[in-house]
Amino acid sequence: MTIRLVTGTAGSAEGTAPGIPPHERCRYRTAAHHARRLYPGCVGELLHRELVAYADFGYRFDREALVPRLADEVLACPARPADEHQPGA
């Protein structure tokens, strides 16, 4: 096995994945924060992390467009009032 080292300054290599427009990035981040409110606990945290990672890294890892469909689904759900998902409310 051969290890190939690449010389140059950090950030000089350009990725081949298309960038996400700023308004779409904002939409994924909004869906991430909304997911935390909809699903408290581990599920909401997982959804939040996936949506934020997609906003940061884009289309590189999502070949089936699952994350955009997830964002649509999360954003379509109405937010529950804060007192509704608190114990004893």
Protein Blocks (a to p, Z undefined) as FASTA:
>chain_A
ZZdddeddehkaccfbdcddfklmmmmmmmmmmmmmmmgcjklmmmmmmmmmmmmnomml
mmnommmmmmmmmmmpccddfklmgghZZ
